[in-house]
Amino acid sequence: MHCMHRLMMTFSVFVLVAIQPVIAQFEVSPDHFDQVRIVPTPQSARAEEKLKQSITEEMALLKSYTEQIAEKERQVEDLRQQAISAGISGDGAAMEIAWFRNRQEELITFRTSLAPLINYSREVLAGLYNDLDMVQGGSGSVSGARRSSKSLQASARTGR
């Protein structure tokens, strides 16, 4: 039994010694192992550039939505401050409060109307970034998987 144990131990050591350089070489430089090299083609470069342009356009559209909401919020805040000032100074603040409430309701309606467009734009951006990752990763071109950014923007504006 002792002899068998020693034989197995010796065999294990020889196996480890034999495969150790291969494992070390793989960790240091796996270049000599079979690997698929992905060479960017002019077609994939054009697709990548087109996707980047679509991302820029979609981000500009999303930014315009958020800027419109921010502008309405500033207007409502200004009206709120005017109503507070009128109330403090003792001037009949009823008119300022009415304007403030009216604009506040408009802001809520405006936010509600833009929410689906913002969500859609975010989904489009996520898809574009996903497509860009696939093109940059060399998974191939994105043939017809996405509509052009202009048609996305048009459909986003109409809510489709």
DAHU-V299823 format. One record per residue. N is the residue number from 1. RES is the residue in three letters. PHI is phi as a letter, one per 30 degrees, with the letter a starting at -180 (NA if undefined). PSI is psi in whole degrees, 0 to 359 (NA if undefined). Layout:
# DAHU-V299823
n=N res=RES phi=PHI psi=PSI
n=N res=RES phi=PHI psi=PSI
This chain:
# DAHU-V299823
n=1 res=MET phi=NA psi=316
n=2 res=HIS phi=d psi=322
n=3 res=CYS phi=d psi=319
n=4 res=MET phi=d psi=319
n=5 res=HIS phi=d psi=316
n=6 res=ARG phi=d psi=322
n=7 res=LEU phi=d psi=316
n=8 res=MET phi=d psi=321
n=9 res=MET phi=d psi=316
n=10 res=THR phi=d psi=315
n=11 res=PHE phi=d psi=317
n=12 res=SER phi=d psi=318
n=13 res=VAL phi=d psi=316
n=14 res=PHE phi=d psi=321
n=15 res=VAL phi=d psi=314
n=16 res=LEU phi=d psi=319
n=17 res=VAL phi=d psi=322
n=18 res=ALA phi=d psi=322
n=19 res=ILE phi=c psi=349
n=20 res=GLN phi=e psi=314
n=21 res=PRO phi=d psi=324
n=22 res=VAL phi=d psi=315
n=23 res=ILE phi=d psi=316
n=24 res=ALA phi=d psi=317
n=25 res=GLN phi=d psi=321
n=26 res=PHE phi=d psi=320
n=27 res=GLU phi=d psi=324
n=28 res=VAL phi=d psi=308
n=29 res=SER phi=b psi=95
n=30 res=PRO phi=d psi=11
n=31 res=ASP phi=d psi=328
n=32 res=HIS phi=d psi=353
n=33 res=PHE phi=d psi=155
n=34 res=ASP phi=d psi=126
n=35 res=GLN phi=b psi=141
n=36 res=VAL phi=d psi=123
n=37 res=ARG phi=c psi=131
n=38 res=ILE phi=c psi=114
n=39 res=VAL phi=c psi=123
n=40 res=PRO phi=d psi=132
n=41 res=THR phi=c psi=163
n=42 res=PRO phi=e psi=326
n=43 res=GLN phi=d psi=317
n=44 res=SER phi=d psi=328
n=45 res=ALA phi=d psi=319
n=46 res=ARG phi=d psi=318
n=47 res=ALA phi=d psi=319
n=48 res=GLU phi=d psi=316
n=49 res=GLU phi=d psi=319
n=50 res=LYS phi=d psi=319
n=51 res=LEU phi=d psi=319
n=52 res=LYS phi=d psi=320
n=53 res=GLN phi=d psi=318
n=54 res=SER phi=d psi=321
n=55 res=ILE phi=d psi=316
n=56 res=THR phi=d psi=315
n=57 res=GLU phi=d psi=318
n=58 res=GLU phi=d psi=323
n=59 res=MET phi=d psi=322
n=60 res=ALA phi=d psi=320
n=61 res=LEU phi=d psi=314
n=62 res=LEU phi=d psi=319
n=63 res=LYS phi=d psi=321
n=64 res=SER phi=d psi=322
n=65 res=TYR phi=d psi=312
n=66 res=THR phi=d psi=326
n=67 res=GLU phi=d psi=322
n=68 res=GLN phi=d psi=317
n=69 res=ILE phi=d psi=317
n=70 res=ALA phi=d psi=321
n=71 res=GLU phi=d psi=315
n=72 res=LYS phi=d psi=320
n=73 res=GLU phi=d psi=321
n=74 res=ARG phi=d psi=318
n=75 res=GLN phi=d psi=317
n=76 res=VAL phi=d psi=319
n=77 res=GLU phi=d psi=320
n=78 res=ASP phi=d psi=317
n=79 res=LEU phi=d psi=323
n=80 res=ARG phi=d psi=315
n=81 res=GLN phi=d psi=322
n=82 res=GLN phi=d psi=319
n=83 res=ALA phi=d psi=320
n=84 res=ILE phi=d psi=315
n=85 res=SER phi=d psi=317
n=86 res=ALA phi=d psi=322
n=87 res=GLY phi=d psi=322
n=88 res=ILE phi=d psi=318
n=89 res=SER phi=d psi=350
n=90 res=GLY phi=i psi=358
n=91 res=ASP phi=d psi=146
n=92 res=GLY phi=e psi=106
n=93 res=ALA phi=d psi=5
n=94 res=ALA phi=d psi=319
n=95 res=MET phi=d psi=316
n=96 res=GLU phi=d psi=322
n=97 res=ILE phi=d psi=319
n=98 res=ALA phi=d psi=316
n=99 res=TRP phi=d psi=316
n=100 res=PHE phi=e psi=311
n=101 res=ARG phi=d psi=320
n=102 res=ASN phi=d psi=312
n=103 res=ARG phi=d psi=326
n=104 res=GLN phi=d psi=319
n=105 res=GLU phi=d psi=321
n=106 res=GLU phi=d psi=320
n=107 res=LEU phi=d psi=316
n=108 res=ILE phi=d psi=316
n=109 res=THR phi=d psi=318
n=110 res=PHE phi=d psi=314
n=111 res=ARG phi=e psi=316
n=112 res=THR phi=d psi=322
n=113 res=SER phi=d psi=329
n=114 res=LEU phi=d psi=343
n=115 res=ALA phi=e psi=313
n=116 res=PRO phi=d psi=324
n=117 res=LEU phi=d psi=320
n=118 res=ILE phi=d psi=315
n=119 res=ASN phi=d psi=317
n=120 res=TYR phi=d psi=318
n=121 res=SER phi=d psi=321
n=122 res=ARG phi=d psi=320
n=123 res=GLU phi=d psi=319
n=124 res=VAL phi=d psi=316
n=125 res=LEU phi=d psi=317
n=126 res=ALA phi=d psi=317
n=127 res=GLY phi=d psi=319
n=128 res=LEU phi=d psi=318
n=129 res=TYR phi=d psi=322
n=130 res=ASN phi=d psi=314
n=131 res=ASP phi=d psi=320
n=132 res=LEU phi=d psi=319
n=133 res=ASP phi=d psi=320
n=134 res=MET phi=d psi=318
n=135 res=VAL phi=d psi=317
n=136 res=GLN phi=d psi=329
n=137 res=GLY phi=d psi=352
n=138 res=GLY phi=i psi=20
n=139 res=SER phi=d psi=2
n=140 res=GLY phi=j psi=182
n=141 res=SER phi=d psi=163
n=142 res=VAL phi=c psi=90
n=143 res=SER phi=c psi=105
n=144 res=GLY phi=i psi=10
n=145 res=ALA phi=d psi=334
n=146 res=ARG phi=b psi=147
n=147 res=ARG phi=d psi=164
n=148 res=SER phi=d psi=158
n=149 res=SER phi=d psi=325
n=150 res=LYS phi=d psi=317
n=151 res=SER phi=d psi=329
n=152 res=LEU phi=d psi=318
n=153 res=GLN phi=d psi=319
n=154 res=ALA phi=d psi=317
n=155 res=SER phi=d psi=331
n=156 res=ALA phi=d psi=323
n=157 res=ARG phi=d psi=326
n=158 res=THR phi=d psi=351
n=159 res=GLY phi=i psi=19
n=160 res=ARG phi=c psi=NA
